[in-house]
Amino acid sequence: MIHLTTQAIEKIRQTLARQGVPEGGLRLGVQGGGCSGLSYLFRVEAAPRERDHVFEFDGVRVFVDPKSLQYLNGLTLDYQESLMRSGFVFKNPNARKSCGCGSSFTV
């Protein structure tokens, strides 16, 4: 299961509208690389793939492939804004160690 905060849902909705795919969704995944070994994949897509798990939050869809789900199960995606930075924040209970920027992790 993947969780999204209210702030993340709203930001994804805005992004989908700006990209011209309001009926699409956000792909979350994991790929090799980054300073901690695995990095998060994050992009807008028009439709899910055949084997994707599709999660829906207040009309916003998130697509996760089966392999990535084993690393992302229980993840909470948040969106935070401050004076210093703004962006999505991954709170992953499967990550034993994360890099300083929060975009890569080790399991």
N, C-alpha and C positions, 0 to 999 in steps of 0.2 A: 504494500500500500504506500502511496505517496500522499503527502499532505501539502497544501498551499495555504498561506496566510491570506487574509483579506487584501492586504497591500500587494502581494504578489499576483493575486487574481486580477486586480484592477490594472496593474502595470502590463500584464500579459494581454489583457483585453485591448488596451491602448496600442500595444505593439502590433497585434494582429490587424487592427483597423488601419494603422499607419502603413503596414506592409501590403494592404489590400487583400488580405485573406481572413476576413472576420469569421468564416466558417471553418477555418483551418485549426491548427493547434500548435502547441509548443513541444518539440522533441527534446526529451531529457535522456541523456545516455552517458556512458563511460567509455573512454578510450585510453590506450596506453600513452604515457608521456607525462609531462609536467615535472616539477621538481620533487614530487613525492611519489611518483610511480604511475598513478592513474589521474586523469583529468576529466572534468565534467564536460559533456557535449551539450550544447544549448543552442537550438535554432528553431525558426518558424518553418512549418511545413503545411502544405495545403490539405493533406489527408494522411491517415495512419497507413502503415504497411500491414501486410496480411497477418503477420504473427505478433504485432504490437499489442501490448496491454494498453487500453485506453481508459484514462481516469477523467472524470468530468467534475468541475467545481463551478457552480453557479454559471453554467453555460460556456466555460472555458475548458477546452480539452488539452490533456497532456498525453503524449505518446511515449511509451518506453518499450524498447525491445526486450525479449526474454533474458538475454545474457546480462544486459545492464541492470535489470530489475534485481538480480541477486545482490548487487552492490548498492542499489538505491532503495531497497525495501525499508520503509520506516523514515525515509528522508522527509524533512520539512523544508520547503522552499519559501523564503521570505524576501521582501523587498524593503530596503531601508534607505532613508535619505538623511544626511547630516550636512553640516557646513563643510566637512572635509571630503566627503565622497557620497555617492549614491550608487545603488546596484543591488543585484540579487545576492542573497546570502544562503548558502547551503548548510543545513544542520543535519548531518548524516551520522546516525548512531553506529554505522558499520565502519566508519573511519577511525583507525587507531591513531593516526597522525595526519595533520594537514599542514600545508605550506602557509606562510604568512599571509598571502593574499586570499587564501581560501578557495582557490580554483583547482587545486589538486590534492590528492590524499592517498594514504596507504591503508590497506585492510589487513 
